[in-house]
Amino acid sequence: MNIPNDYDNLREVLDKIQSRASDGALAEALLNTEELIEVYPNEPAVWNLRGYIFGQQGEILKAIDARSTAISLCDKEPHYFYMRGIDLFSLGKYTEAISDFSTVIELCDYYKSDYYRAGAYFFRADASVRVGDYSRARVDCAHIEDGMTTWTDKLRSKADILADCQER
């Protein structure tokens, strides 16, 4: 792979690698990220892409490690926390996931951006149900539009989460 030695073309290279991974060439894409890490060891986007590829391979612990490295390099990017939170949720590490989704919400406030807000509230509400914190789940649901659904460990709706809270 032709690795740029400056940051000007790095975004383009990352997009190409992600496209390869999305097309199923995961081993090649992972090798490409390893090559990039040698040149850009402190670039969080490279580590995040590595996390994406590991996730596609079902290597969730490795995905979490890669995203944690991205976060250690850039702790103001909500995407890194959001994706790591989803990975943690998928492993049943709900308390840790709640922490990441809380950070996403704080960063949404910081940036005055709603891009990840609804998803973070949704996942945090569902994770809160899993740990038995029904009051937090209900409060989070107040920030979610009626009818919203997403895939956590199965297709879930706001109504599902609120119903789980009512049963308790």
Phi, psi and omega in degrees: 000146179271101183272124177290147179259014173221166185280350185299322183255004184298317181301318179297318179294316178300318178297320179295318179295317179296322177298317176300315180298317179296332178276000175100359179274062187292319181297316179295317180297319179295318176300318178298321179292325177298320177295319179294321181298327177297325182270324184235064184293341182252019180262109184298328181296328178292316179294322178297318177297320176301318177299318177301313182295315177301319178299318178297331179276356182081011179267071189295320178298319177292324177298316179298317179299316181295317179293327176296323176295317177302317180295321179295334179271336182206095184267019178243014180255109183299330181301319182296316178293320181299311182291321177294322177300318177297317178298315179298317178302316183297336177268001181078016178267069190293321180297317178293322178297316178304318179299315180295318180292328175296320177296320177302313181297318177299318180291327174299317177296315181302314182272355184054049182231138179258008188306314182256356190302306184298317179297320180294317177297319181297307180297320180294321177297315181294319178295323179296321175301318183296331179262004176084015178263077186289330178294318178295319180300317179295318179298316180297323180297335177296341180263003183249136178295142174302141179088353180294137174229153172203167179264113173261269169255355172198169179294122183232151176239166174303319180299323177299315181295315179295324177296320177298325179289326180291329182290347185254000000 
